[in-house]
Amino acid sequence: MADINPRTQQHTEIRKAVRDVCSAYDSSYWQKIEEASGYPDEFIQALTKTGWLSALIPEEYGGGGASLVEASVILEEINRSGANSGACHAQMYIMGALLRHGSPEQKSKYLPQIASGKLRLQSFAVTEPTTGTDTTKTRTIAEKRGDRYFVNGQKVWISRVQHTDLMMLLARTTPREQVTKKTDGLSIFLVDLRENGGKGLTIRPIRNMVNHETNELFFDDFEVPAENLIGQEGKGFKYILDGMNAERILIAAECVGDGYWFIDKARGYSTDRVVFDRPIGQNQGIQFPIAQAYAQIRAADLMRYEAAELFDSGKPCGAEANMAKLLAADASWQAANVCLQTFGGFGFASEYDIERKFRETRLYQVAPISTNLILSFIAEHVLGMPRSF
Ligand SMILES: Cc1cc2nc3c(=O)[nH]c(=O)nc-3n(C[C@H](O)[C@H](O)[C@H](O)COP(=O)(O)OP(=O)(O)OC[C@H]3O[C@@H](n4cnc5c(N)ncnc54)[C@H](O)[C@@H]3O)c2cc1C
C-alpha cells in the first residue's frame, strides 16, 4: 500500500533503522514467546544494543539525545512491526524524572550504564491495591533512619520487575495527616533491586490477559540508601506529574503504531480473501469500517505530533498530550475491532496475531492511565468545569 501519510515521510532514517531491528522478530517469534508466557529478551537486547531504548538519554551520558518526537517514532515503529512496546517502554517513560530531577551524581552513576545496556531501568512502582488512581492516598511509606529509608507497604501491577535492575518507587515520606497539601509528602526513589539480595521485598507475579510480566510487591523494611532519593523529599508527586505529558505522548504513539498495523492487516486480508466469488474488501460493509478506522488513526496521529512538538519546544502541552492519548487509544481499539471482524473466524486463530494485538491494544484504555481519568482532566483542567475529585 502506498504510504500517503506525509508525517511518515519524516524521520525516515529512524523508522527504517527501527524497522530493520524489529524485522528479525517476526510473527513466529512473538507466538513462541506468548506460548511460553516468556519475556522477549533477545528482542530487548537487540533494541538496547542498537541504542533505541536509550534514545532519550543525553549524548553526554552515552545516549541518543533524541527529541520526544523521535522517541515517539521509535515506539510507534516497534508496535507497528507487530511487537509490543510494553516489554520495554518504561525506560523511556521513567527517564524524564531521572533527567530532570536526579542529582549530577545519580545521573553520572546510572545514565551511562543504562545507555550501554549494562543496567535496565524498566519498572515504575506507583499503583497500590487499595488506592487505585487516587495516588495521593499512597500508603506505602518510606521512613528515614540514619542514612537509609525503610520501605513498608504494598504495590500492585508493577511491570517488568523480574527483568530490570532499577525501579523508580513512589512512597509517602510524610503521613498524609501531617501535610497541608495532599500532594506533598510523597517522594520518589531510584531503587537498585540488585542491592539487597531481595531482602525485604516479596514479588508475586500476576497472571493477566496479555503476556505482560507484572507483579504484586510487598515491602517489609526494605532498605533504600538515602542517596537514592530523587530530588527533594516530599516533592515526588510533582516529579511524577512532570513526566506524565511525555508518557501520554509516547503511549499515543504506540497506539498509533498498533492502529496502522491493524489497518495493514485488515486491508491486506480483505483484498485477498474471496467469499461469494469476490474479495470481501469489495463489499462496502467491509471497506467503510476500515476506512473509518484509518481516518481516526490519522487524526490521532496528528494530535500526537502536535503534543510532541509542543513538548519539544518547551511549551505547555498537557491538553494536547492527554487528548493524543485519548484519541489514539480509542482509534487503535476501533481498528482492532474492525480488523478482528474483517478476519472473521480466522481473527481468533493465534497464528494471525490479531487476537494477541487485540488484547494488547485494549490495555491502553486502562493503563498507564484510564480513559475516564483523561476525560476528567480535559473536562476540569482544559474546559474549566467543576472538579469531581
Ligand atoms: C497490565 C498492567 C500493567 C500495569 N503496569 C503498571 C506499572 O508498571 N506500574 C504502575 O504503577 N501501575 C501499573 N499498572 C496499573 C495501572 O496504571 C492502573 O491499573 C490504572 O492506572 C488504573 O488504576 P486502577 O486499576 O487502580 O483502577 P481504579 O483507580 O480502581 O479505577 C477503576 C475504574 O474506575 C474508574 N474511575 C476511578 N475513579 C473515577 C472517577 N473519579 N471518575 C470516573 N471514573 C473513575 C477508572 O477510570 C477505572 O476505569 C498496570 C496495570 C495493568 C493492567
The ligand as an SDF file (V2000), in Angstrom:
LIG
                    3D

 53 58  0  0  0  0  0  0  0  0999 V2000
   -1.0800   -4.9950   32.6510 C   0  0  0  0  0  0  0  0  0  0  0  0
   -0.9150   -3.8170   33.5560 C   0  0  0  0  0  0  0  0  0  0  0  0
    0.3450   -3.2810   33.7760 C   0  0  0  0  0  0  0  0  0  0  0  0
    0.4990   -2.2210   34.6580 C   0  0  0  0  0  0  0  0  0  0  0  0
    1.7690   -1.7360   34.9330 N   0  0  0  0  0  0  0  0  0  0  0  0
    1.9340   -0.8060   35.9200 C   0  0  0  0  0  0  0  0  0  0  0  0
    3.2440   -0.4090   36.3350 C   0  0  0  0  0  0  0  0  0  0  0  0
    4.2620   -0.8660   35.8090 O   0  0  0  0  0  0  0  0  0  0  0  0
    3.3520    0.4780   37.3700 N   0  0  0  0  0  0  0  0  0  0  0  0
    2.2620    1.0060   37.9930 C   0  0  0  0  0  0  0  0  0  0  0  0
    2.4360    1.7930   38.9220 O   0  0  0  0  0  0  0  0  0  0  0  0
    0.9990    0.6560   37.5990 N   0  0  0  0  0  0  0  0  0  0  0  0
    0.8130   -0.2350   36.5920 C   0  0  0  0  0  0  0  0  0  0  0  0
   -0.4590   -0.6140   36.2070 N   0  0  0  0  0  0  0  0  0  0  0  0
   -1.6020   -0.0450   36.9000 C   0  0  0  0  0  0  0  0  0  0  0  0
   -2.3960    0.9170   36.0450 C   0  0  0  0  0  0  0  0  0  0  0  0
   -1.6900    2.1270   35.9190 O   0  0  0  0  0  0  0  0  0  0  0  0
   -3.7630    1.0720   36.7370 C   0  0  0  0  0  0  0  0  0  0  0  0
   -4.4390   -0.1670   36.5940 O   0  0  0  0  0  0  0  0  0  0  0  0
   -4.5620    2.1860   36.1220 C   0  0  0  0  0  0  0  0  0  0  0  0
   -3.9400    3.4220   36.3830 O   0  0  0  0  0  0  0  0  0  0  0  0
   -5.9680    2.2180   36.7070 C   0  0  0  0  0  0  0  0  0  0  0  0
   -5.9100    2.1550   38.1040 O   0  0  0  0  0  0  0  0  0  0  0  0
   -6.7410    1.0440   38.9130 P   0  0  0  0  0  0  0  0  0  0  0  0
   -6.5700   -0.2560   38.2340 O   0  0  0  0  0  0  0  0  0  0  0  0
   -6.3460    1.1100   40.3430 O   0  0  0  0  0  0  0  0  0  0  0  0
   -8.2230    1.4940   38.7370 O   0  0  0  0  0  0  0  0  0  0  0  0
   -9.1350    2.3090   39.7460 P   0  0  0  0  0  0  0  0  0  0  0  0
   -8.4700    3.5900   40.1370 O   0  0  0  0  0  0  0  0  0  0  0  0
   -9.5790    1.3840   40.8070 O   0  0  0  0  0  0  0  0  0  0  0  0
  -10.3510    2.6430   38.7960 O   0  0  0  0  0  0  0  0  0  0  0  0
  -11.2260    1.6190   38.2840 C   0  0  0  0  0  0  0  0  0  0  0  0
  -12.0860    2.2200   37.1940 C   0  0  0  0  0  0  0  0  0  0  0  0
  -12.8560    3.2910   37.7430 O   0  0  0  0  0  0  0  0  0  0  0  0
  -12.6170    4.4780   37.0090 C   0  0  0  0  0  0  0  0  0  0  0  0
  -12.6190    5.6200   37.9430 N   0  0  0  0  0  0  0  0  0  0  0  0
  -11.9400    5.7530   39.1090 C   0  0  0  0  0  0  0  0  0  0  0  0
  -12.1910    6.9440   39.6700 N   0  0  0  0  0  0  0  0  0  0  0  0
  -13.0400    7.6060   38.8300 C   0  0  0  0  0  0  0  0  0  0  0  0
  -13.6470    8.8890   38.8290 C   0  0  0  0  0  0  0  0  0  0  0  0
  -13.4390    9.7600   39.8180 N   0  0  0  0  0  0  0  0  0  0  0  0
  -14.4630    9.2080   37.7970 N   0  0  0  0  0  0  0  0  0  0  0  0
  -14.6840    8.3440   36.7780 C   0  0  0  0  0  0  0  0  0  0  0  0
  -14.1360    7.1120   36.7180 N   0  0  0  0  0  0  0  0  0  0  0  0
  -13.3150    6.7480   37.7220 C   0  0  0  0  0  0  0  0  0  0  0  0
  -11.2590    4.3230   36.3380 C   0  0  0  0  0  0  0  0  0  0  0  0
  -11.1590    5.1020   35.1740 O   0  0  0  0  0  0  0  0  0  0  0  0
  -11.2480    2.8240   36.0330 C   0  0  0  0  0  0  0  0  0  0  0  0
  -11.8860    2.5940   34.8190 O   0  0  0  0  0  0  0  0  0  0  0  0
   -0.6390   -1.6530   35.2890 C   0  0  0  0  0  0  0  0  0  0  0  0
   -1.9150   -2.1670   35.0300 C   0  0  0  0  0  0  0  0  0  0  0  0
   -2.0530   -3.2430   34.1880 C   0  0  0  0  0  0  0  0  0  0  0  0
   -3.4480   -3.8040   33.9650 C   0  0  0  0  0  0  0  0  0  0  0  0
  1  2  1  0
  2  3  1  0
  2 52  2  0
  3  4  2  0
  4  5  1  0
  4 50  1  0
  5  6  2  0
  6  7  1  0
  6 13  1  0
  7  8  2  0
  7  9  1  0
  9 10  1  0
 10 11  2  0
 10 12  1  0
 12 13  2  0
 13 14  1  0
 14 15  1  0
 14 50  1  0
 15 16  1  0
 16 17  1  0
 16 18  1  0
 18 19  1  0
 18 20  1  0
 20 21  1  0
 20 22  1  0
 22 23  1  0
 23 24  1  0
 24 25  2  0
 24 26  1  0
 24 27  1  0
 27 28  1  0
 28 29  2  0
 28 30  1  0
 28 31  1  0
 31 32  1  0
 32 33  1  0
 33 34  1  0
 33 48  1  0
 34 35  1  0
 35 36  1  0
 35 46  1  0
 36 37  1  0
 36 45  1  0
 37 38  2  0
 38 39  1  0
 39 40  1  0
 39 45  2  0
 40 41  1  0
 40 42  2  0
 42 43  1  0
 43 44  2  0
 44 45  1  0
 46 47  1  0
 46 48  1  0
 48 49  1  0
 50 51  2  0
 51 52  1  0
 52 53  1  0
M  END
$$$$
